[in-house]
């Protein structure tokens, strides 16, 4: 029987990054993906003939330039269209706030609502840039063990302390606050205009298991500002061919380096012999042997689904069970006969708002009301919506004259107090379309196809436990050396030869590829 150096469970983008780096290092690598196509949540699917839909992940910014360069992704088809303008928020019945690539135009927009905020915004932006640059310096670090197990752990802490010396006292104070404050508190210390605060606050709650008043959501805002894949910090862009084109570019790079990738290959369990991972068993019973096993699945699915719990230390298994993974997001994908009109921006055809992330969220209190519904175990009666139109940039993903619209919706709790998602999903999607119609009056007449994905769908189809798109909450107690659990944040696990490379490890969720990169590096450092 052939024995691979490494078998990777799951062909999501992080698993593919790990495969590419290991193959470039000369390892024999086999990637096994359960679904018929690669990418995990970073995927393009022909949901309807002629349409390439980014079914889950829909924008890119966090993918690190180092990975793009190391894996020569541009040579393998990777291309991003930067958003400009970047944000559009309707305000009242007729007004709006628009963020442009041209900073002067953005300040003019902010000044419509507050001259004081327009004067304060450049300093805010510069500080966020500095903080994001500092945190970016930790992305490629392997977190220290807690409690410490050796000099390497102390060395990592020393490196962090040395990096922190570069921050001024005000920036260090702001960093401590952004790691612990709610995004509402963080922004209200700086701005007075509700239009500006709610536009910025959405980055603190998008994908989060919390509201704008939840401590720690200020960090989620910073997390979304760390990328520069689209050419500027915090600027997001559309991948040509949809998000799956990113995964395919990584897969192409991995194959060029010698990796073998199989789709339609469902791993039933990880083969553990005498406390060591020795391969995997596929559904149907086929056994595949390997010297090391890497899981791109989330921590709970890996340890409580693919492993025999008897092979795990009891305290470790208990901590994995306690790892918070409840999802609160819903995805609505629409195929349109034309671009809709925008109530607060008169005109027809392709308008600047269609090129933005279009927020339907009138106030921070609106977010709070939506979150209270979710806490009560029901889908938000007035959810907030984040909308994009990828066909405003990319003509390769829809038939001529047709368009795609992506709607990211919160809040939709995985656990419902009454009923189940199979019963309420389409009704909730109808409610979302009704809210869209308040800002885009002709949207209902333009919809020719609709796909609704609940948290339960995300778990069933994409393997995201609890429908959590980040493989676990991005809260302070589940970050860095506590991700997924303290003492096991270095991509290794209590099972010898078993590694984690997914978003359930440092530095967390988003299409960034860093967990995959770091896992490959640590595996290569270990003796065979």
N, C-alpha and C positions, 0 to 999 in steps of 0.2 A: 504494500500500500504506500502511495506517495505521501510524504510528509512535507507540508509547506513550512516555511519559516514562520509565517504569520497568516492567520485567517481573521478577517474582519467581518463582524456581524453588523450588517446594515450599510447600505450605499447612500446614506445622506451625505451632504456636502463635507461634513467633518470626517466621516469615514473615508471618503475619497481623497481628502487632503492627506490623511494619515497614510493611505495606500501609496499615493504619489511619492511622498518623501521616503517611505521605506523602500519602495522599488528603486528610486534613484540611488539609494544607499546599497543596492545590490541584493536586497532580500527577495525571496520568492513569496509573493503576496497573492492571496485569493480574497476577493470581496464577494460576500453573499448578500443579495438584496431580495427581500420577500416579494415586493411588488414587481410588476412587469416593466417598470422604468425606474431610472436612477434619480436621486435627489432628495428623497425623504420629503421634508416640508419645503424644500427649495426646488420646485419642479414646475415644468410646463406640461400641461395635458390637453389633448384635443378632446375637450368635453363635448363640443359640437363640431361637425365637419367644417374644416377651414379655419378654426379658431385655436390658437395656442394660449391657453389660460394659465396664468400663474395662480394656481388654485389656493395656495396658502401664502407663503412669503411673496411680497409683491414689489418691494423696493430694495435697493442695495446702497449701502454707504460704508458698512463696517468691515467689509472684506479688506484685509490688510495688504497694502502695496508690496510688502516683503513677500507674501505668498503669491501674489499676482506675478511678481518678477521671478521668484525662485522656480515656479512651475510653468513659466512662459505662457500664461493663460491667454494673452492676446494672440499669440501664434495659434492657439487652439480654438479661437472663435469668440473670446470674451470681449464684449464691448458695452460700455455704459453711455446712456444719454443723460447728462446732468439736468435736473429740473431747474427751469427758470421761466417764470417766477416759481418760488418754492412753496409758499403757503397762501391760502385764501380763506378768510373767515368772514362770512356774512355777518353784518352788524345791524340789528334792527330791521326795518322793512326795506330800506333802500341803500344803506351804506355797506362798506366792507373794509377789511384790512388785508393788504397784500404785501408779502415779502418778496423782494426782487434780488437778483444777483447783484445789481447795482445798489450798494449800500446807501447812497444818497437818496435814491427813490424810496427805499424802505423807511428811512428816517422821515421823509415827507409824509408817508402813509401813517406812521406812528403819531406824527405831530397833529394829524387831523383829530386825534382823540386826546392827546396830552403833549404839550410842548416840553413839559418837565421830563416825561418818559423818553421823548426823542433825544433830549440832551443826555439822559442817563444811559441810554441803550448802548452806545459805543463802548463805554467802560464795562458794562455788563458782558457784552460780547467778547471783549478782550480778556476779561477774567475767566469766563467759561473756556476760552481757548487755552489759557494757561493751565487751568485745572484739568482739562481734557488731555492736554499734552502730558501732564504728570501721570495721570491714570493710565494713559496709553503706554507709558514706560513700564507698567506692571503687567501688561497683557501677556508678554512672552516669558514672564517669570514663572518658574515652578513654585507654587506656594510652599512655605515651610510647614512641617508637621506641627500639630498642636495636640498634645505636648511634644516638646522637642525631642528628637531622637539622635541628633548628631550635629557636627559642626556645620554641615550644609544648611541646616535650618537656621542657625544663628547667622550664617553668612548672608542668607537671603534677607533676613530682617535688617542686617547691617546695610545691605545695598539699598533697601527701601528708605532707611533713615538718611543715607547719604543723598539719595535723590530728593528727599524732602527739604534738604538744606537749600535747594534752589528756589524754594517758594518763599515769598515775602510773608511777613506776619499776617497781613490782611488776607492773603491768598490761603495760608494755612488754616486760618480761622474759617474762611469760606469753605474749604475742603471738608473740615470737620462737620460743618453745618449741612453741606450738601449730601454727606453720607448718612445723616441721621434725620434731617428735617423732612416734613412734608413738602411737596412741590408748591402747595399754596403758600405756606409760611415763607419759603425761600423767595418766591416771587413778590409777595406782598411787602417784604422788606425793601424791595427795590423799585416797584412800579405802582402807579395809581390807576391806570386805565384797565378796565375789565377786558376790553377787546384784546389788548396786548397780553395780559396775564393768561387769559384762557387759550390764546393761540400757542403760547409757550408751554402752558401746563399740560396740553395733550401729550407732549413727548414724555411727561412724567408718569402718565397713567396708561399709555398705549401698551397693551399686552400684560399689564400688571394686575396682580391680585390685590387691588386696593384702590382707594379714591385719591383725589388731590389732597385730602387732609390726612392720609395715612403716612406716618413717619417712614422715611426711607424712599419715598417716591421722588424726592429731589434727585437721588442718585440715578433713578431710571432716566430722568431727563439728561443727566450727564452721560449715561451709557449710550444714549442715542446721538450724542454730539461727538463721540470719539472717532468716528470714521471719516475718511477723506477719499474714499474710492471714487467719488464723482468729481474730484478735483479741488474741493475746498472742504474744510472741516465742518461737519454737521450737514453738508449738502448731500441729499439722496438722489439717486438716479434710477432709470429704468434699464434693465438688461435687454439688449436686442435679442429677440427670440423668446423673451420671457425669462423668469428666474431659473427655469430648468436649463437654460443655455449656460449658466454659470456652472452648474453641476456637470453638464456634459463636457465643458472645457476642462474641468478638473479631471474628469474620468479619462478624457483623451490624453491628458498629460501623464496620468498614471499608466495607461496602457502603453504609451510610447516608451515609458521607462521599464516596461516588462510586467506590470501587474495584470492579473487575470480577474475579470469582473463578470459575475453571473447574476442575472435577474431571474425572478420566479423561483428563487431558492430560499425557502423558509427554514430558518434555524429553529428547531424545537427545543433544544437544550445545549448548554455548554458541557462538554465532557470533562469531568474532573476526576482525576485518579490520584489517590494519596495526597490530597490537598493541592494538586497542581492542575492547571488547565492544559489539556492535551489535544484539544480539537473541539469539534461540534458534531451534533447529530441533527440531520435534517428531518423535516416532517416526511414520514414515509420510512424512516429508519436508516438512511444512508449515513455512514460515519466518515467524517473528514478529519484527518489528523494534522496537527500543527504543533510547532514548538512553543508558539505564543498565540494567545487569542486576544483580540481587541473588540470591545463592544461599543458600537455607535448608538445603541439603544439607551433610553434614559435609565438612571440608576435603579429605580424601582422595578422596571421591566427586566433589567439585566439580572439583579440579584434575587428578586422574589418571583420572577417568571422563568428565566432561562437557567438559573442555578438551583441546585438542591440546597435548601436552607440549612440542612444539616452540615453542609460544608463551610458554613459561615460562623464566625464568633457571634454569640447571642446578642451582645451589646451592639455590635455592628448592624446586625439584621434589624434590631429594634430601632436604631437611628434611621435606617433606610425607610422603615415603615413610617417613621415620623416626618420624613422629608416632605415638605409641602409641595403638592403638585396639582392642586385644583385649578382648572382653567376657567376663564371668564370671557372668552372671546368667541365671536361668531363671524363667519366670513360669507359674504354675498358676492357672487360673480355674475355680472350681467353682460349679455351681448345686445348691442343697440343698433338700430337702423341708422342713427345719426347722433351727433353730439347734442345733448339737451341745452335748451335755453337756461340762463342763469338769472333768477329774479333780480338780484342785487347788482348785476352787471349786464345792462342791456346790450343786445347785439345778437348775431346769428353766426353759425359756422364755428370754426375753431377760435375760441377766445382765450385770453390769458388765464382765467380760472381753470380751464380744462387742462392746463399744463402744470398745475400745482397739486399739492396735497390739499384737498378741499375739506375744511372742517365744518361739520354741522354740530355745533356745540356753543350755544349762545352765552354761557356763563359758567363759572366754576361751581356755582350752586346747582346748576343743571347736572354737572358730573356727580355731585353729591347725592342728588335725588336718584339718579340712575343707579348709583352704588348701593343706596339703601334698599332698593328693590332686590338687587342681587343678594345682599345679606339676608333678606327675608326668604331667599330660595326661589325667586321668580325672575324671569327675564325682564330687563328694564322696560317700563312702560314708555319711557322717553329715552331710548339709548342715544349715546353720541356716536357719530359716524365719521370715519376718515375715508375719503373717497379719492381715487386716482383714475386717470384715463390714459393707460399706457399707449394706446393707439394715437394719442396726440403727438407722440414722438416716433413710434415704431410701426412701420407699415407692413411688417412681416408676420404679424400675429392675428390678423383678421382678414376676411375677404375684402376686396376693394369697396370703399364706401361705407363699410361697417366699422363698428367700434366696440371696444371692451371697456368695462368699468369695474373696478375693484372697490368693494365696500367692506371696510374693517369695522366691526361693530362691538361696542361694549355698553352694558355688561350682560353676559349670558352665562350664568353659573352652571358648571357641570352637574352639580347636585341640585335637583329641583324639589321643592317641598311638595308640590302636587303634580301628578302626571309624569311624563318622560319626554325626552327630546324628539322621539319619533312621532309623538302626538302633537307637539306644539311648534315644531320647527317651521313649517310653512306659514303658520299664522304669525309667528314672530317675523319671518321674512316679509310678509305683507305689511306689517307695522313699519318695518324699516323703509320699505318703498313709499309708504304714506309720508314718512318724514322727509325722504328725498324730494317728494313732490312739492313740499312746502317751499323748497329752494330752487327746484328745477321743475317748473309747472308742467312741462310736456313729457316728463320722463316715462310715465306709465305707457303712453302710446308708442314709445320708441323701443321698449323691451321686446326682443324677439326670442331670447333664451334666458333662463335663470338657473343658477346653481346655488343652493344654500348648504352651508357646512356648519353643523353644530359642534360643540365640544365633544359630544359623543361620537360624531362622525370622525372627528380628528383622532380620537382614540382608536376607533375600529379600523379606519382605513390607513392612517398614517403612523400608527403606533405611538401616539403622544398620550401617555398616561394622564387621565383626567382632562384631556384636551389642553394641556399646558404646553404652549408653543416654545417655551424656554427650557424644557426638561426640568422644571422646578422654579419656584419663585426667586426673583432677584432681590431678596431682602438681605439686610445686613448680616443676619445670622445664617445666611446660606450663600455667602460670597467668600472668595479668596480661600484662606486656609480652612474654611468651614463648608466648602463645596466639593462633594456632596455632604461629607461629614468630617469633623475634626479628626486629624490623624491619618486621613486617607484622601488628601487633596492633591496628591502628586501623580495622579493618573494611574497609579498602581492600586491594587486591591488586596484584601486579606487572602485571596486565592492566588498562589504563586503562578506567574505566567499569564494572569488575566489583567487587562488594562481597560480603562475607559477613555474614549476620545470625543464624547458628545457634549452637548451644551449643558449637561448636568455637572460638568467640571468647570474649573476656572478657565476663562473669565465669564462664562455664561452664554446667554442666548443671542440670537441674531446671526445673520449670514456673514460671519467673520473668518471662519476657518482656523482660528487660533487654537481652540481645544485640540483639533486634529493635528496641527503643527506641533504643539507642545507634547502631545502623547507620543508622536513618532520620535521626537528628540529623546524623551525619557526612555523609551523602549530601546533605542540604539545605545544609550549609555549603560544599560544593564548588561551584565555578562549573560551569554546564551545559557 
